[in-house]
């Protein structure tokens, strides 16, 4: 009875409903999401953290140059970090080299 007209009406309504469910702000992807998943708890959303070093001042404390190789070594676990009060987790076992490099690149973008 309702066959074609009902199907046509439903086809028009679905995109409207789906479009209405889209987030207002794009969710983080890639390195920013890795930062949120692995670093945020200790280093806070904008970089400075109460229990760990401020990641927004790495360039400033290194004479204006971002210490990319050192940051990568710390993230992947090749360099120990004593400033955390305890050893920092070894993220090299959880993330690929490409993800760690992308995370370090992201950290370079949040420098003050």
GROMACS elastic network, one bead per residue, 0.5 to 0.9 nm:
[ bonds ]
;  ai    aj funct       b0    kb
    1     4     6  0.85098   500
    2     5     6  0.59094   500
    2     6     6  0.52738   500
    2     7     6  0.79401   500
    3     6     6  0.55823   500
    3     7     6  0.62047   500
    3     8     6  0.86795   500
    4     7     6  0.51669   500
    4     8     6  0.60581   500
    4     9     6  0.85528   500
    5     8     6  0.51498   500
    5     9     6  0.61529   500
    5    10     6  0.86259   500
    6     9     6  0.50857   500
    6    10     6  0.61387   500
    6    11     6  0.85810   500
    7    10     6  0.50822   500
    7    11     6  0.60973   500
    7    12     6  0.86895   500
    8    11     6  0.50969   500
    8    12     6  0.63946   500
    8    13     6  0.87437   500
    9    12     6  0.52457   500
    9    13     6  0.62459   500
    9    14     6  0.88303   500
   10    14     6  0.61255   500
   11    14     6  0.56203   500
   11    15     6  0.74532   500
   12    15     6  0.63968   500
   12    16     6  0.71944   500
   13    16     6  0.53218   500
   13    17     6  0.62888   500
   13    18     6  0.87104   500
   14    17     6  0.51589   500
   14    18     6  0.60700   500
   14    19     6  0.84190   500
   15    18     6  0.50034   500
   15    19     6  0.57913   500
   15    20     6  0.83747   500
   16    19     6  0.51192   500
   16    20     6  0.61559   500
   16    21     6  0.88654   500
   17    20     6  0.51458   500
   17    21     6  0.66238   500
   18    21     6  0.53145   500
   18    22     6  0.70321   500
   19    22     6  0.56239   500
   20    23     6  0.84326   500
   21    24     6  0.89926   500
   22    25     6  0.86322   500
   22    26     6  0.89390   500
   23    26     6  0.65502   500
   23    27     6  0.78371   500
   26    29     6  0.87210   500
   27    33     6  0.85013   500
   28    31     6  0.83371   500
   28    32     6  0.58438   500
   28    33     6  0.53295   500
   28    36     6  0.86622   500
   29    32     6  0.58821   500
   29    33     6  0.50719   500
   29    34     6  0.79559   500
   30    33     6  0.54437   500
   30    34     6  0.63957   500
   30    35     6  0.88055   500
   30    99     6  0.79789   500
   30   102     6  0.77787   500
   30   103     6  0.82924   500
   31    35     6  0.61170   500
   31    36     6  0.85968   500
   31    99     6  0.68060   500
   31   100     6  0.81837   500
   31   101     6  0.87897   500
   31   102     6  0.54782   500
   31   104     6  0.82998   500
   31   105     6  0.80978   500
   31   106     6  0.61485   500
   31   107     6  0.89029   500
   32    35     6  0.50090   500
   32    36     6  0.62714   500
   32    37     6  0.86402   500
   32   102     6  0.88358   500
   32   103     6  0.71589   500
   32   106     6  0.66506   500
   32   107     6  0.88061   500
   33    37     6  0.60471   500
   33    38     6  0.85257   500
   34    37     6  0.50081   500
   34    38     6  0.59332   500
   34    39     6  0.76804   500
   34    95     6  0.89943   500
   34    99     6  0.79384   500
   34   100     6  0.88724   500
   34   103     6  0.69430   500
   35    38     6  0.53910   500
   35    40     6  0.61616   500
   35    45     6  0.87420   500
   35   103     6  0.66839   500
   35   106     6  0.83080   500
   35   107     6  0.85467   500
   36    39     6  0.58776   500
   36    41     6  0.78106   500
   36    44     6  0.86683   500
   36    45     6  0.73050   500
   37    40     6  0.65664   500
   37    41     6  0.81084   500
   38    41     6  0.72348   500
   38    42     6  0.86761   500
   38    91     6  0.82092   500
   39    42     6  0.59610   500
   39    43     6  0.57710   500
   39    44     6  0.75181   500
   39    45     6  0.86339   500
   39    47     6  0.88279   500
   40    43     6  0.50766   500
   40    45     6  0.55637   500
   40    46     6  0.84528   500
   40    47     6  0.78004   500
   40    49     6  0.83949   500
   41    44     6  0.59048   500
   41    45     6  0.81546   500
   41    49     6  0.83441   500
   42    48     6  0.87702   500
   42    49     6  0.58454   500
   42    50     6  0.70885   500
   42    51     6  0.57185   500
   42    52     6  0.56661   500
   42    53     6  0.85501   500
   42    84     6  0.89241   500
   43    46     6  0.78206   500
   43    47     6  0.53438   500
   43    48     6  0.55051   500
   43    50     6  0.70884   500
   43    51     6  0.71191   500
   43    52     6  0.56553   500
   43    53     6  0.67883   500
   43    54     6  0.66052   500
   43    55     6  0.70160   500
   44    47     6  0.53586   500
   44    48     6  0.57833   500
   44    50     6  0.77139   500
   44    52     6  0.88857   500
   44    54     6  0.86614   500
   45    48     6  0.76698   500
   45    49     6  0.82608   500
   46    49     6  0.83829   500
   46    54     6  0.89294   500
   46    55     6  0.83226   500
   46    56     6  0.74971   500
   46   110     6  0.77167   500
   47    53     6  0.83208   500
   47    54     6  0.55188   500
   47    56     6  0.52103   500
   47    57     6  0.84804   500
   47   107     6  0.84535   500
   47   110     6  0.75254   500
   47   111     6  0.86643   500
   48    52     6  0.77110   500
   48    53     6  0.66068   500
   48    55     6  0.59047   500
   48    56     6  0.64850   500
   48    57     6  0.83840   500
   49    52     6  0.53051   500
   49    53     6  0.62172   500
   49    54     6  0.57076   500
   49    55     6  0.80764   500
   50    53     6  0.78335   500
   50    54     6  0.84205   500
   51    84     6  0.67195   500
   51    85     6  0.80887   500
   52    55     6  0.86273   500
   52    83     6  0.69157   500
   52    84     6  0.50800   500
   52    85     6  0.80348   500
   53    56     6  0.89170   500
   53    57     6  0.88120   500
   53    58     6  0.89618   500
   53    83     6  0.69279   500
   53    84     6  0.70613   500
   54    57     6  0.60356   500
   54    58     6  0.74634   500
   55    58     6  0.57681   500
   55    59     6  0.89735   500
   55   107     6  0.70027   500
   55   108     6  0.89680   500
   55   110     6  0.78966   500
   55   111     6  0.73967   500
   56    59     6  0.77022   500
   56    60     6  0.84063   500
   56   107     6  0.73532   500
   56   108     6  0.81421   500
   56   109     6  0.87129   500
   56   110     6  0.56044   500
   56   112     6  0.56340   500
   57    60     6  0.50457   500
   57    61     6  0.62071   500
   57    62     6  0.85400   500
   57   110     6  0.86444   500
   57   111     6  0.57514   500
   57   112     6  0.59724   500
   58    61     6  0.54613   500
   58    62     6  0.62967   500
   58    64     6  0.83408   500
   58    65     6  0.80990   500
   58    66     6  0.62213   500
   58    67     6  0.72068   500
   58    71     6  0.89314   500
   58   107     6  0.87559   500
   58   108     6  0.83045   500
   58   111     6  0.68971   500
   58   112     6  0.86268   500
   59    62     6  0.50429   500
   59    63     6  0.64757   500
   59    67     6  0.68507   500
   59   108     6  0.79032   500
   59   111     6  0.64735   500
   59   112     6  0.78363   500
   60    63     6  0.56332   500
   60    65     6  0.71902   500
   60    66     6  0.79827   500
   60   111     6  0.79212   500
   60   112     6  0.74122   500
   61    64     6  0.70916   500
   61    65     6  0.84677   500
   61    66     6  0.89642   500
   62    65     6  0.56728   500
   62    66     6  0.67878   500
   62    67     6  0.70137   500
   63    66     6  0.84375   500
   65    68     6  0.87144   500
   66    69     6  0.89410   500
   66    71     6  0.85691   500
   66   107     6  0.89654   500
   66   108     6  0.63618   500
   66   111     6  0.82734   500
   67    70     6  0.54621   500
   67    71     6  0.60781   500
   67    72     6  0.86822   500
   67   108     6  0.87483   500
   68    71     6  0.51544   500
   68    72     6  0.61710   500
   68    73     6  0.86231   500
   68   101     6  0.86414   500
   68   104     6  0.66058   500
   68   105     6  0.78162   500
   68   108     6  0.78929   500
   69    72     6  0.52101   500
   69    73     6  0.61904   500
   69    74     6  0.86739   500
   69   104     6  0.88351   500
   70    73     6  0.50672   500
   70    74     6  0.61659   500
   70    75     6  0.86493   500
   70    79     6  0.77311   500
   71    74     6  0.51273   500
   71    75     6  0.61740   500
   71    76     6  0.86315   500
   71    79     6  0.88475   500
   71   104     6  0.64158   500
   71   107     6  0.88622   500
   72    75     6  0.51736   500
   72    76     6  0.61094   500
   72    77     6  0.84331   500
   72    78     6  0.84790   500
   72    79     6  0.88766   500
   72    97     6  0.89499   500
   72   100     6  0.65349   500
   72   101     6  0.65086   500
   72   103     6  0.84556   500
   72   104     6  0.61668   500
   73    76     6  0.53711   500
   73    77     6  0.60154   500
   73    79     6  0.53552   500
   73    80     6  0.86073   500
   73    92     6  0.89737   500
   74    77     6  0.52263   500
   74    78     6  0.60064   500
   74    80     6  0.64146   500
   74    81     6  0.68642   500
   74    88     6  0.81761   500
   74    90     6  0.81433   500
   74    91     6  0.88222   500
   75    78     6  0.77909   500
   75    79     6  0.80121   500
   75    88     6  0.81907   500
   75    89     6  0.80204   500
   75    90     6  0.65877   500
   75    91     6  0.57481   500
   75    92     6  0.67166   500
   75   100     6  0.69260   500
   75   103     6  0.87983   500
   75   104     6  0.82408   500
   76    79     6  0.79212   500
   76    89     6  0.86986   500
   76    90     6  0.56656   500
   76    91     6  0.50090   500
   76    93     6  0.73274   500
   76    94     6  0.88231   500
   76    95     6  0.81046   500
   76    97     6  0.80910   500
   76   100     6  0.69597   500
   77    80     6  0.65963   500
   77    81     6  0.87937   500
   77    88     6  0.79206   500
   77    89     6  0.73633   500
   77    91     6  0.64801   500
   77    92     6  0.60409   500
   77    93     6  0.84095   500
   78    90     6  0.82837   500
   78    92     6  0.85139   500
   80    87     6  0.66378   500
   80    88     6  0.72624   500
   81    84     6  0.63593   500
   81    85     6  0.84223   500
   81    86     6  0.77638   500
   81    87     6  0.58229   500
   81    88     6  0.60103   500
   82    85     6  0.58945   500
   82    86     6  0.62795   500
   82    87     6  0.62090   500
   82    88     6  0.79367   500
   83    86     6  0.75064   500
   83    87     6  0.83195   500
   83    88     6  0.88426   500
   84    87     6  0.63894   500
   84    88     6  0.64363   500
   85    88     6  0.86217   500
   87    90     6  0.85490   500
   88    91     6  0.86817   500
   89    92     6  0.89642   500
   90    93     6  0.64065   500
   90    94     6  0.78148   500
   91    94     6  0.51900   500
   91    95     6  0.59958   500
   91    96     6  0.88847   500
   91   100     6  0.80222   500
   92    95     6  0.53670   500
   92    96     6  0.67243   500
   92    97     6  0.72828   500
   92   100     6  0.73839   500
   93    96     6  0.77581   500
   95    98     6  0.80047   500
   95    99     6  0.58770   500
   95   100     6  0.64088   500
   96    99     6  0.51538   500
   96   100     6  0.63139   500
   96   101     6  0.86369   500
   97   100     6  0.51313   500
   97   101     6  0.61335   500
   97   102     6  0.85510   500
   98   101     6  0.51141   500
   98   102     6  0.60848   500
   98   103     6  0.85429   500
   99   102     6  0.50044   500
   99   103     6  0.60757   500
   99   104     6  0.86052   500
  100   104     6  0.62022   500
  100   105     6  0.85704   500
  101   104     6  0.50560   500
  101   105     6  0.61483   500
  101   106     6  0.85950   500
  102   106     6  0.61453   500
  102   107     6  0.86459   500
  103   107     6  0.62294   500
  103   108     6  0.86656   500
  104   107     6  0.50075   500
  104   108     6  0.63162   500
  104   109     6  0.88927   500
  105   108     6  0.50797   500
  105   109     6  0.66758   500
  106   109     6  0.51666   500
  106   110     6  0.68487   500
  107   110     6  0.53784   500
  107   111     6  0.68987   500
  108   111     6  0.57248   500
  109   112     6  0.87855   500
